[in-house]
Amino acid sequence: MNRKTLLIALLIVSLALAAAWSRQHMLHRRHAADLARDTLADCRRIAASIASIRDRPAVAADGEAMGGEIQAAIENVAADAGISKDKLIRISPMPAQRLADSAYMEKPTHVRLDDVTLEQMVTLLHRLAAKQQGLVAKSIQLRSPQADDTGDLWVAEIELTYLIYEPTEKGR
């Protein structure tokens, strides 16, 4: 093999290595571009979600005016869910409590239902959430009404809460 042939062979090997490296680099960049496109799509979806949330009405009530509405809503929705008034044992609004050092207070309402089915309780909670925006079930406790009862009736203790916007004096 003469010197010219060796030089041509080295040049061909160098070009092949450069082509392989360029292809690998291009594939890496294509993968990075695909990730960036997916991230952009996620960002656009999240931005649209934020825009739709921004257009919603505030979920915090001004003051405690909502308290009477909650009790009436619970009674109406309970009737719609097939829960008779004698099974709606108690609706007890509790005092609002400040959430840390924020301008918001949380207003709990305790509800006790006796001898209701799980379907009735879930229907009540679902319809309440749809009717009263910002109202959430913070806790649900279920007990069988009697130890020997094997039916599908339950005693439900539910704590419903909603936020009240009420800045402190120093926050105003």
TORGURO-238460 format. One record per residue (C-alpha): residue number from 0; residue in three letters; x, y, z. Coordinates in pm, whole numbers, plus 32768, in hexadecimal, padded with zeros to 4 digits. Each point is the difference from the previous one (the first is absolute). Example, Ala and Ser with C-alpha at 12.3 -4.5 7.8 and 13.67 -1.06 7.14 Angstrom:
BEGIN
+-------+------+------+------+------+
! torti ! mike !    X !    Y !    Z !
+-------+------+------+------+------+
!     0 !  Ala ! 84CE ! 7E3E ! 830C !
!     1 !  Ser ! 8089 ! 8158 ! 7FBE !
+-------+------+------+------+------+
***
This chain:
BEGIN
+-------+------+------+------+------+
! torti ! mike !    X !    Y !    Z !
+-------+------+------+------+------+
!     0 !  Met ! 8000 ! 8000 ! 8000 !
!     1 !  Asn ! 8094 ! 8147 ! 7FA0 !
!     2 !  Arg ! 7FEF ! 8145 ! 80B7 !
!     3 !  Lys ! 7EED ! 8092 ! 7F25 !
!     4 !  Thr ! 7F19 ! 7ED8 ! 803C !
!     5 !  Leu ! 803D ! 8011 ! 8177 !
!     6 !  Leu ! 7FAF ! 8173 ! 8000 !
!     7 !  Ile ! 7EBC ! 7FC2 ! 7F3F !
!     8 !  Ala ! 7F9F ! 7EE6 ! 80F1 !
!     9 !  Leu ! 803E ! 80E4 ! 812E !
!    10 !  Leu ! 7F34 ! 8112 ! 7F5D !
!    11 !  Ile ! 7EDF ! 7F0F ! 7FBF !
!    12 !  Val ! 800B ! 7F7F ! 816A !
!    13 !  Ser ! 800A ! 8168 ! 8082 !
!    14 !  Leu ! 7ED7 ! 805F ! 7F27 !
!    15 !  Ala ! 7F41 ! 7ECA ! 8074 !
!    16 !  Leu ! 8043 ! 8057 ! 816F !
!    17 !  Ala ! 7F9B ! 8169 ! 7FC6 !
!    18 !  Ala ! 7EBE ! 7F8D ! 7F55 !
!    19 !  Ala ! 7FB2 ! 7F10 ! 8120 !
!    20 !  Trp ! 8040 ! 8111 ! 8102 !
!    21 !  Ser ! 7F29 ! 80F9 ! 7F3A !
!    22 !  Arg ! 7EE3 ! 7F06 ! 7FEA !
!    23 !  Gln ! 8012 ! 7FB9 ! 8175 !
!    24 !  His ! 8008 ! 8176 ! 804B !
!    25 !  Met ! 7ED4 ! 8038 ! 7F1A !
!    26 !  Leu ! 7F3B ! 7EE9 ! 80AB !
!    27 !  His ! 804E ! 8093 ! 8156 !
!    28 !  Arg ! 7F8E ! 815A ! 7F8B !
!    29 !  Arg ! 7EC4 ! 7F6C ! 7F66 !
!    30 !  His ! 7FAF ! 7F58 ! 814C !
!    31 !  Ala ! 803A ! 814C ! 80B6 !
!    32 !  Ala ! 7F1A ! 80AF ! 7F07 !
!    33 !  Asp ! 7EF0 ! 7EF9 ! 8037 !
!    34 !  Leu ! 8019 ! 8034 ! 8179 !
!    35 !  Ala ! 7FEE ! 8179 ! 7FD3 !
!    36 !  Arg ! 7EC9 ! 7FDA ! 7F22 !
!    37 !  Asp ! 7F58 ! 7F23 ! 8106 !
!    38 !  Thr ! 805C ! 80F5 ! 8114 !
!    39 !  Leu ! 7F74 ! 8120 ! 7F34 !
!    40 !  Ala ! 7EB9 ! 7F41 ! 7FCF !
!    41 !  Asp ! 7FEE ! 7FC0 ! 8179 !
!    42 !  Cys ! 8044 ! 8170 ! 8048 !
!    43 !  Arg ! 7EF0 ! 806C ! 7F0F !
!    44 !  Arg ! 7F0A ! 7F0B ! 809E !
!    45 !  Ile ! 8056 ! 807B ! 815E !
!    46 !  Ala ! 7FE6 ! 816D ! 7F90 !
!    47 !  Ala ! 7EA6 ! 7FBB ! 7F6F !
!    48 !  Ser ! 7F9C ! 7F59 ! 8147 !
!    49 !  Ile ! 807D ! 812C ! 80C6 !
!    50 !  Ala ! 7F41 ! 80EC ! 7F1B !
!    51 !  Ser ! 7EBE ! 7F3B ! 8031 !
!    52 !  Ile ! 8031 ! 7FF9 ! 817A !
!    53 !  Arg ! 8042 ! 8176 ! 7FFE !
!    54 !  Asp ! 7EAC ! 8037 ! 7F5C !
!    55 !  Arg ! 7F48 ! 7F3C ! 810E !
!    56 !  Pro ! 7F5B ! 80B7 ! 811E !
!    57 !  Ala ! 80C0 ! 800B ! 8147 !
!    58 !  Val ! 7FC1 ! 7ED7 ! 80E3 !
!    59 !  Ala ! 8029 ! 80C7 ! 8140 !
!    60 !  Ala ! 7EC9 ! 80A8 ! 8084 !
!    61 !  Asp ! 8001 ! 8164 ! 8082 !
!    62 !  Gly ! 7FA4 ! 7FE5 ! 8170 !
!    63 !  Glu ! 7F1E ! 7EF5 ! 8090 !
!    64 !  Ala ! 7ECC ! 804F ! 7F2F !
!    65 !  Met ! 8022 ! 7EAA ! 7F60 !
!    66 !  Gly ! 7FB1 ! 7F4C ! 8149 !
!    67 !  Gly ! 7E85 ! 800B ! 7FE0 !
!    68 !  Glu ! 8017 ! 7FA2 ! 7E93 !
!    69 !  Ile ! 80CB ! 7ECB ! 805A !
!    70 !  Gln ! 7EFF ! 7F80 ! 80F6 !
!    71 !  Ala ! 7EE2 ! 8035 ! 7F0A !
!    72 !  Ala ! 80CD ! 7F60 ! 7EE8 !
!    73 !  Ile ! 804D ! 7ECE ! 80D7 !
!    74 !  Glu ! 7E8F ! 7FD2 ! 8052 !
!    75 !  Asn ! 7F93 ! 802B ! 7E94 !
!    76 !  Val ! 810D ! 7F1E ! 7F72 !
!    77 !  Ala ! 7FBF ! 7EF8 ! 810C !
!    78 !  Ala ! 7E94 ! 7FF3 ! 7F93 !
!    79 !  Asp ! 806F ! 7FE3 ! 7E93 !
!    80 !  Ala ! 80EA ! 7EE2 ! 8060 !
!    81 !  Gly ! 7EDF ! 7F41 ! 809F !
!    82 !  Ile ! 8065 ! 804A ! 8168 !
!    83 !  Ser ! 7ECD ! 804B ! 80D3 !
!    84 !  Lys ! 8006 ! 8118 ! 8104 !
!    85 !  Asp ! 7FF9 ! 7F07 ! 8120 !
!    86 !  Lys ! 814B ! 7F6D ! 7F85 !
!    87 !  Leu ! 80A4 ! 8157 ! 7FF0 !
!    88 !  Ile ! 804B ! 800A ! 8174 !
!    89 !  Arg ! 80DD ! 8131 ! 8021 !
!    90 !  Ile ! 808E ! 8125 ! 7F3B !
!    91 !  Ser ! 80EC ! 80BC ! 80E7 !
!    92 !  Pro ! 80BB ! 812F ! 7F7D !
!    93 !  Met ! 8142 ! 8031 ! 80C4 !
!    94 !  Pro ! 80CB ! 813F ! 8038 !
!    95 !  Ala ! 80E9 ! 8061 ! 7EE4 !
!    96 !  Gln ! 8174 ! 7FCD ! 803D !
!    97 !  Arg ! 8118 ! 80CB ! 7F65 !
!    98 !  Leu ! 80E7 ! 7F3E ! 7F18 !
!    99 !  Ala ! 815E ! 8050 ! 8081 !
!   100 !  Asp ! 8056 ! 816F ! 7FC2 !
!   101 !  Ser ! 7F33 ! 8017 ! 7EC1 !
!   102 !  Ala ! 7ED7 ! 80DA ! 7FA7 !
!   103 !  Tyr ! 7F22 ! 7ECA ! 7FFA !
!   104 !  Met ! 7F2F ! 7F54 ! 8105 !
!   105 !  Glu ! 7F72 ! 7EA1 ! 7FEA !
!   106 !  Lys ! 7E95 ! 7FD7 ! 8067 !
!   107 !  Pro ! 7FA6 ! 7E98 ! 805F !
!   108 !  Thr ! 7EA1 ! 7F71 ! 8011 !
!   109 !  His ! 7FC4 ! 7EAC ! 809E !
!   110 !  Val ! 7EEB ! 7F27 ! 7F6E !
!   111 !  Arg ! 7F7E ! 7EBC ! 8095 !
!   112 !  Leu ! 7F31 ! 7F0D ! 7F36 !
!   113 !  Asp ! 7F65 ! 7EC5 ! 8096 !
!   114 !  Asp ! 7F98 ! 7EC8 ! 7F43 !
!   115 !  Val ! 806E ! 8070 ! 7EA3 !
!   116 !  Thr ! 8092 ! 7F33 ! 7EE8 !
!   117 !  Leu ! 8156 ! 804C ! 7F73 !
!   118 !  Glu ! 7F57 ! 805C ! 7EB8 !
!   119 !  Gln ! 7F27 ! 8104 ! 80AF !
!   120 !  Met ! 812C ! 8095 ! 80B5 !
!   121 !  Val ! 80D6 ! 8012 ! 7EC4 !
!   122 !  Thr ! 7EDC ! 8096 ! 7F3D !
!   123 !  Leu ! 7FD4 ! 8107 ! 8111 !
!   124 !  Leu ! 8171 ! 805D ! 7FFD !
!   125 !  His ! 8016 ! 8005 ! 7E84 !
!   126 !  Arg ! 7ECF ! 80DE ! 7FD7 !
!   127 !  Leu ! 8071 ! 80E8 ! 811A !
!   128 !  Ala ! 8153 ! 8030 ! 7F5A !
!   129 !  Ala ! 7F54 ! 804C ! 7EB5 !
!   130 !  Lys ! 7F06 ! 80F1 ! 809D !
!   131 !  Gln ! 80E3 ! 80B7 ! 80F6 !
!   132 !  Gln ! 814F ! 804D ! 7F5D !
!   133 !  Gly ! 811A ! 7FFF ! 80FD !
!   134 !  Leu ! 7F51 ! 7F12 ! 80EF !
!   135 !  Val ! 80D2 ! 7ECB ! 8044 !
!   136 !  Ala ! 7FDA ! 7ECB ! 80D9 !
!   137 !  Lys ! 812E ! 8015 ! 80E4 !
!   138 !  Ser ! 7FB7 ! 7EBD ! 80B9 !
!   139 !  Ile ! 7F06 ! 7EE3 ! 7FF3 !
!   140 !  Gln ! 7FD3 ! 7F00 ! 8114 !
!   141 !  Leu ! 7F22 ! 7ED1 ! 7FCC !
!   142 !  Arg ! 7F78 ! 7F18 ! 810D !
!   143 !  Ser ! 7F0D ! 7EE4 ! 7FFA !
!   144 !  Pro ! 7EC7 ! 806B ! 80C1 !
!   145 !  Gln ! 8008 ! 7EC6 ! 80D8 !
!   146 !  Ala ! 8104 ! 7EF4 ! 8039 !
!   147 !  Asp ! 7F18 ! 7EE8 ! 7F89 !
!   148 !  Asp ! 7F83 ! 80BE ! 7ECD !
!   149 !  Thr ! 806E ! 7F5E ! 7EBB !
!   150 !  Gly ! 7F3B ! 80E5 ! 7F17 !
!   151 !  Asp ! 8083 ! 8112 ! 7F23 !
!   152 !  Leu ! 7F97 ! 8120 ! 80E2 !
!   153 !  Trp ! 8103 ! 80DC ! 80A5 !
!   154 !  Val ! 8029 ! 811F ! 80F4 !
!   155 !  Ala ! 80CA ! 810F ! 7F54 !
!   156 !  Glu ! 80B4 ! 811F ! 80AF !
!   157 !  Ile ! 806F ! 80FA ! 7EF7 !
!   158 !  Glu ! 80C9 ! 813E ! 802B !
!   159 !  Leu ! 7FC1 ! 80F5 ! 7EE5 !
!   160 !  Thr ! 80D6 ! 8137 ! 7FE0 !
!   161 !  Tyr ! 8016 ! 8138 ! 7F2C !
!   162 !  Leu ! 80F2 ! 8123 ! 7FF8 !
!   163 !  Ile ! 7FAE ! 8160 ! 806E !
!   164 !  Tyr ! 80D1 ! 8123 ! 7F88 !
!   165 !  Glu ! 8035 ! 80DC ! 812F !
!   166 !  Pro ! 814E ! 80B7 ! 8014 !
!   167 !  Thr ! 8084 ! 805D ! 8155 !
!   168 !  Glu ! 8013 ! 816E ! 8060 !
!   169 !  Lys ! 8176 ! 800D ! 7FBB !
!   170 !  Gly ! 7FCD ! 7F51 ! 7EB0 !
!   171 !  Arg ! 7F01 ! 8100 ! 7F86 !
+-------+------+------+------+------+
***
